[in-house]
Amino acid sequence: MRQQPWMPDAPPPPRGVPDDFSRATAVMPAGRALVVLAVAWLLLLMGRSGAILDAAYGLPLLPGTEELIALAEAWHAAMEALGIPALTQGLRAILSWGRA
């Protein structure tokens, strides 16, 4: 049974293999992790622009709703100009090919 390195009677880790709590453990700096998350979020927003527009049309009429709808329409139009919705629709068709 393998024990955790912080346990008093744990065997020492193998040579050349850092434990999870040493400075030698490979970690991603927070700034770089935030950039990766921001890029992933942007890609999701790009691929789901049609769904975002549909959701905006379904919002209740409150102050600021018209601005959100206009923003969603502009975002979807920009993504259509880049061909992103057609690309994601083609990807979905390829990935769902053969499903009943």
Summary of the structure (lengths in Angstrom):
residues: 100
radius of gyration: 23.7
end to end distance: 45.9
largest distance: 64.4
contacts: 182
relative contact order: 0.08
helix: 57%
strand: 0%
